[in-house]
């Protein structure tokens, strides 16, 4: 389960709307325990893709290093990544599967005509063959 505060949910949705018609992207920072994963902060990233930003995103290696450093400084882990699907469903594409890593959470928000809609989270299986859905618990009282 991915625990996400209402504040962080709204920040992701706002980032997706602001980036429309292009994909937004960012990192999910937090902790993992017996109750699942709790996202405690986000790092919004710029989509570095210049050839097809409407249906792809790109994060440079130096962005990943910056995210990992930010997580360490806060005593958190990089739990995963989020991105938007402009005018497309909130489910991973084959391209997403080919570029994902097992263990991480992949949160996707669908944006239709500039309005954020459905949000879903996915985990790539260890054999990298498919994504499994991950439940999102969005709670008003959680720190964000």
Order of alpha helices (4+ residues) and beta strands (2+ residues): beta-alpha-beta-beta-alpha-beta-alpha-beta-beta-beta-beta
